[in-house]
Amino acid sequence: MSTVKWGIMSTANIARKAIIPALQNCGNAEVTAIASTSGKAEEAAKEFSIPKAYQSYEKLLDDPDIQAVYIPLPNTMHKEWVTKAAEKGKHVLCEKPAALNVEDVEEMAEACRSNNVLFMEAFMYQFHPQHNRVRELIAEGAIGEVRHMKSAFTFKLDFERNKQNIRLDKGLGGGSIWDVGCYCIHSTRYILGQEPVEAYVKADVHEEFGVDTKASGLLSFEKGVTASFECGFDQPMRDFYEVYGTNGTIKVPFAYRSDRFPDGEVSILISDEKGIEKKEVLEGNQYEIQTNHFSQCILNGEKPVYSPDDTKRNIKAIQACYESLEKNAPVRL
């Protein structure tokens, strides 16, 4: 077997714009089927030349030809369908956030383990080469000892025109921290290689929707290292992080959406103590690298680089942020 046969559970925009094209460009994967409960499966199958279209997720999971599924359903539906997919023997790539609490992640991971299938949360940004390069530079001492990291992920969402958007639906796990702040929190943990010991978050909670539409937070780590983040639906597009050390700074201007640029070509900026800056250009399609990696893990019987335990640690940090917001006070992890 040289390719993995995939099923796509939903015709969500992220599937149509990113994951399906990525899978179809990977030499080790093919999209065999797509399912939708909204009647759009046949349309999507025709658009992407997908052989099979199903009107229910159950029928897709019953297809013996499908070896792996991609799940971009609303956040609150992930646990149910990850579990059902695992019970049908399908490997699972699940859109972020995989769940809204650590207990659900543990149950999803156990369902996959007990059915001998792989599970990975789809934090695609981490597969772009720029982030490994940042980690290398830090390890080499390029900016000295890291003291602080700052990140932001924001974009404009017209609330009046998008009242039905799942990002604004509290019952489906909406909110800016769950939607885009999760990237800031994940990248902070990933780049620093540490887990936060305290979180303190302030946010604007929309009166009508009941979800945070803008949030700012401070994460504290061991040895005095801190990290700040900002996320929201009410500002122009920003997706960056910066790492500040005792001898310099690393700036990553397009950290999470490098796919906005041809070939995913972006730059990182490294400044020394005097503020003299140099630029390194890196490229890569983060969606293709992610799907290629997961497919290859299936073919080789290997574990993905991003594990369910990593997912649990990120969810734990996000939960602490929401707890801090509710208590209006710092929360220890």
C-alpha positions as CSV (number, residue, x, y, z in Angstrom):
1,M,0.0,0.0,0.0
2,S,1.5,3.3,-1.1
3,T,-1.4,5.7,-0.5
4,V,-3.9,6.3,2.2
5,K,-7.6,6.5,1.2
6,W,-9.3,9.4,3.0
7,G,-12.8,10.3,3.7
8,I,-13.8,13.9,4.5
9,M,-16.5,14.4,7.1
10,S,-18.2,17.7,6.2
11,T,-18.0,20.2,3.4
12,A,-16.7,22.9,5.7
13,N,-14.7,25.7,4.2
14,I,-11.5,24.6,5.8
15,A,-11.9,21.2,4.1
16,R,-12.7,22.6,0.7
17,K,-10.1,25.4,0.7
18,A,-7.2,23.7,2.4
19,I,-7.3,20.0,3.4
20,I,-8.8,18.4,0.3
21,P,-6.4,20.3,-2.1
22,A,-3.5,19.4,0.3
23,L,-4.4,15.7,0.3
24,Q,-4.8,15.7,-3.5
25,N,-1.3,17.1,-3.9
26,C,0.3,14.5,-1.6
27,G,1.7,11.5,-3.3
28,N,0.8,9.3,-0.4
29,A,-2.9,10.2,-0.1
30,E,-6.1,10.2,-2.1
31,V,-9.5,11.5,-1.3
32,T,-12.0,8.7,-1.8
33,A,-15.2,10.0,-0.3
34,I,-16.9,13.0,1.2
35,A,-20.0,13.2,3.4
36,S,-22.3,16.0,4.4
37,T,-25.7,16.1,6.2
38,S,-26.5,19.4,4.4
39,G,-27.0,17.9,1.0
40,K,-23.7,19.4,-0.4
41,A,-21.6,16.3,-0.6
42,E,-22.4,15.6,-4.3
43,E,-21.6,19.2,-5.2
44,A,-18.2,19.0,-3.4
45,A,-17.5,15.6,-4.9
46,K,-18.0,16.9,-8.4
47,E,-15.9,20.0,-7.7
48,F,-12.9,18.0,-6.4
49,S,-13.4,14.9,-8.6
50,I,-14.0,12.8,-5.4
51,P,-15.4,9.3,-6.4
52,K,-17.9,8.9,-3.6
53,A,-20.4,11.2,-1.9
54,Y,-22.4,10.3,1.1
55,Q,-25.4,12.0,2.7
56,S,-24.5,10.8,6.2
57,Y,-21.3,10.5,8.2
58,E,-22.3,6.9,9.3
59,K,-22.3,5.8,5.7
60,L,-18.9,7.2,5.1
61,L,-17.5,5.4,8.2
62,D,-19.1,2.2,6.9
63,D,-17.1,2.4,3.7
64,P,-14.5,-0.4,3.9
65,D,-12.2,1.4,1.4
66,I,-11.6,4.4,3.7
67,Q,-8.6,4.2,6.0
68,A,-8.5,7.7,7.5
69,V,-10.9,10.6,8.0
70,Y,-10.6,14.3,8.4
71,I,-13.1,15.8,10.8
72,P,-13.7,19.6,10.6
73,L,-17.1,19.5,12.3
74,P,-18.1,22.1,15.0
75,N,-16.0,21.8,18.2
76,T,-18.7,20.1,20.3
77,M,-19.1,17.3,17.8
78,H,-15.5,16.2,17.7
79,K,-15.7,13.7,20.5
80,E,-18.7,11.9,19.1
81,W,-17.3,11.5,15.6
82,V,-13.7,10.8,16.5
83,T,-15.0,8.0,18.7
84,K,-17.3,6.6,16.1
85,A,-14.5,6.8,13.5
86,A,-12.1,5.0,15.7
87,E,-14.6,2.2,16.4
88,K,-14.9,1.7,12.6
89,G,-11.1,1.4,12.4
90,K,-10.4,4.8,10.8
91,H,-7.4,6.9,11.6
92,V,-8.4,10.4,12.5
93,L,-7.1,13.9,11.7
94,C,-9.4,16.2,13.8
95,E,-9.6,19.9,13.4
96,K,-8.5,22.1,16.3
97,P,-9.5,22.4,19.0
98,A,-10.0,18.7,19.3
99,A,-12.2,19.1,22.3
100,L,-13.3,21.7,24.9
101,N,-11.9,19.9,27.9
102,V,-9.1,17.5,28.8
103,E,-11.4,14.7,29.8
104,D,-12.9,14.5,26.3
105,V,-9.5,14.4,24.8
106,E,-8.5,11.6,27.0
107,E,-11.6,9.6,26.0
108,M,-11.0,10.3,22.3
109,A,-7.4,9.3,22.6
110,E,-8.3,6.1,24.4
111,A,-10.9,5.2,21.8
112,C,-8.2,5.5,19.1
113,R,-5.6,3.6,21.1
114,S,-8.0,0.7,21.9
115,N,-9.0,0.4,18.2
116,N,-5.4,0.7,17.1
117,V,-5.8,3.8,15.0
118,L,-3.8,7.0,14.9
119,F,-5.2,10.3,16.2
120,M,-3.9,13.8,15.6
121,E,-5.2,17.3,16.2
122,A,-4.8,19.5,13.1
123,F,-2.7,22.4,14.2
124,M,-1.4,22.8,10.7
125,Y,0.8,26.0,11.3
126,Q,3.4,24.0,13.3
127,F,4.4,22.1,10.2
128,H,5.8,25.1,8.4
129,P,9.6,25.1,8.4
130,Q,9.9,28.6,9.9
131,H,8.9,27.3,13.4
132,N,11.6,24.6,13.6
133,R,14.1,27.3,12.4
134,V,13.0,29.5,15.3
135,R,13.5,26.7,17.7
136,E,17.0,26.0,16.3
137,L,18.0,29.7,16.6
138,I,16.9,29.7,20.2
139,A,18.8,26.5,21.0
140,E,21.9,27.9,19.3
141,G,21.7,30.9,21.6
142,A,21.1,33.4,18.8
143,I,19.1,35.7,21.1
144,G,20.5,34.7,24.4
145,E,18.2,33.6,27.2
146,V,14.5,33.9,26.3
147,R,12.6,36.2,28.6
148,H,9.3,36.9,26.9
149,M,7.2,35.9,23.9
150,K,4.4,37.9,22.4
151,S,1.8,36.6,19.9
152,A,-1.5,37.7,18.2
153,F,-4.0,36.2,15.9
154,T,-6.9,38.5,14.9
155,F,-9.3,39.1,12.0
156,K,-12.4,41.0,11.2
157,L,-15.8,39.2,11.5
158,D,-18.9,41.2,10.8
159,F,-21.1,40.2,13.7
160,E,-24.4,41.3,12.1
161,R,-23.8,39.5,8.8
162,N,-22.4,36.4,10.5
163,K,-24.9,35.7,13.4
164,Q,-25.0,32.0,12.4
165,N,-21.2,31.6,12.3
166,I,-20.2,28.8,14.6
167,R,-17.4,31.0,16.0
168,L,-20.2,33.1,17.6
169,D,-22.2,30.1,18.9
170,K,-21.4,29.4,22.5
171,G,-23.2,26.0,22.3
172,L,-20.8,24.9,19.6
173,G,-17.6,26.0,21.4
174,G,-17.4,29.4,19.9
175,G,-15.2,32.3,21.1
176,S,-12.0,33.9,20.0
177,I,-9.7,32.0,22.4
178,W,-11.0,28.6,21.1
179,D,-10.9,29.7,17.5
180,V,-7.6,31.7,17.1
181,G,-6.2,32.3,20.6
182,C,-5.5,28.5,20.7
183,Y,-2.8,29.1,18.1
184,C,-1.1,31.7,20.2
185,I,-1.2,29.5,23.3
186,H,0.0,26.5,21.3
187,S,2.9,28.4,19.6
188,T,4.0,29.8,22.9
189,R,4.2,26.3,24.5
190,Y,5.8,24.9,21.3
191,I,8.4,27.5,20.8
192,L,9.4,27.9,24.5
193,G,9.3,24.2,25.1
194,Q,7.6,24.8,28.4
195,E,4.2,24.5,30.0
196,P,2.6,27.6,31.7
197,V,2.2,27.6,35.4
198,E,-0.3,30.5,35.6
199,A,-2.7,32.2,33.2
200,Y,-4.5,35.6,33.5
201,V,-7.0,36.7,30.9
202,K,-9.2,39.6,30.2
203,A,-11.8,39.6,27.4
204,D,-14.8,41.3,25.8
205,V,-17.8,38.9,26.0
206,H,-20.5,39.8,23.5
207,E,-23.9,40.5,25.1
208,E,-25.9,38.7,22.4
209,F,-23.7,35.7,21.6
210,G,-22.2,35.1,25.0
211,V,-18.7,34.4,23.6
212,D,-15.4,36.2,23.9
213,T,-14.9,38.3,20.7
214,K,-11.6,39.8,21.9
215,A,-9.2,38.5,24.5
216,S,-5.8,39.3,25.9
217,G,-3.8,37.1,28.2
218,L,-0.6,36.7,30.2
219,L,1.0,33.3,30.6
220,S,3.7,32.8,33.3
221,F,6.4,30.1,33.1
222,E,9.1,28.8,35.3
223,K,12.2,31.0,35.9
224,G,10.4,34.2,35.3
225,V,9.6,33.7,31.6
226,T,6.4,35.3,30.5
227,A,4.2,35.3,27.4
228,S,1.4,37.6,26.3
229,F,-1.2,37.0,23.6
230,E,-4.1,38.7,21.9
231,C,-6.9,37.3,19.8
232,G,-10.1,38.5,18.5
233,F,-12.7,38.9,15.7
234,D,-12.8,42.7,15.7
235,Q,-9.4,43.8,14.3
236,P,-7.6,43.5,10.9
237,M,-5.8,40.3,10.2
238,R,-2.7,39.8,12.3
239,D,-0.9,36.5,12.9
240,F,2.5,36.9,14.4
241,Y,4.7,36.0,17.3
242,E,7.9,37.5,18.6
243,V,10.5,36.0,21.0
244,Y,12.6,38.3,23.1
245,G,15.9,37.2,24.6
246,T,18.7,38.8,26.6
247,N,20.7,39.3,23.4
248,G,18.2,39.8,20.7
249,T,14.7,39.2,19.2
250,I,13.2,36.8,16.7
251,K,10.1,38.1,14.8
252,V,7.7,35.8,12.9
253,P,5.3,38.2,11.0
254,F,3.1,35.5,9.4
255,A,3.2,32.7,12.0
256,Y,-0.2,31.0,11.5
257,R,-1.4,31.7,8.0
258,S,1.7,31.3,5.8
259,D,-0.7,29.7,3.3
260,R,-1.8,33.2,2.3
261,F,1.4,33.5,0.3
262,P,2.5,31.7,-2.9
263,D,4.4,28.5,-1.9
264,G,4.0,29.5,1.7
265,E,7.1,31.7,1.4
266,V,7.5,33.9,4.5
267,S,10.4,35.5,6.4
268,I,11.6,35.5,9.9
269,L,13.6,38.4,11.3
270,I,16.5,38.1,13.7
271,S,17.8,41.1,15.6
272,D,20.9,41.3,17.7
273,E,21.6,43.5,20.8
274,K,22.1,46.6,18.7
275,G,18.9,46.1,16.8
276,I,20.7,45.1,13.6
277,E,18.3,42.8,11.7
278,K,18.8,40.0,9.3
279,K,16.1,38.0,7.4
280,E,15.7,34.4,6.6
281,V,13.2,33.2,4.0
282,L,11.5,29.9,4.3
283,E,8.7,28.2,2.4
284,G,6.4,25.3,2.6
285,N,2.7,24.4,2.3
286,Q,1.8,23.8,5.9
287,Y,-1.4,21.9,5.0
288,E,0.4,19.6,2.6
289,I,3.2,18.9,5.0
290,Q,0.7,18.1,7.7
291,T,-1.4,15.7,5.6
292,N,1.7,14.1,4.1
293,H,3.1,13.5,7.6
294,F,0.0,12.0,9.0
295,S,-0.5,9.8,5.9
296,Q,3.0,8.6,6.1
297,C,2.6,7.7,9.7
298,I,-0.3,5.5,8.8
299,L,1.7,3.8,6.0
300,N,4.7,3.3,8.2
301,G,2.9,2.5,11.5
302,E,4.6,5.4,13.2
303,K,3.3,7.9,15.8
304,P,2.7,11.5,14.6
305,V,5.0,14.2,15.9
306,Y,2.0,15.8,17.5
307,S,0.6,13.5,20.1
308,P,-2.7,13.3,22.0
309,D,-0.7,14.2,25.2
310,D,0.4,17.4,23.4
311,T,-3.3,18.1,22.6
312,K,-4.2,17.6,26.3
313,R,-1.6,20.0,27.5
314,N,-2.8,22.7,25.1
315,I,-6.5,22.2,26.1
316,K,-5.4,22.4,29.7
317,A,-3.8,25.8,29.1
318,I,-6.9,27.1,27.2
319,Q,-9.2,25.9,30.0
320,A,-7.1,27.8,32.5
321,C,-7.5,30.9,30.4
322,Y,-11.3,30.6,30.4
323,E,-11.3,29.9,34.1
324,S,-9.3,33.1,34.6
325,L,-11.7,35.0,32.5
326,E,-14.6,33.8,34.6
327,K,-12.9,34.5,37.9
328,N,-11.3,37.7,36.8
329,A,-8.2,36.5,38.5
330,P,-4.9,34.6,37.7
331,V,-5.3,30.8,37.7
332,R,-2.6,28.3,38.5
333,L,-2.2,25.3,36.3
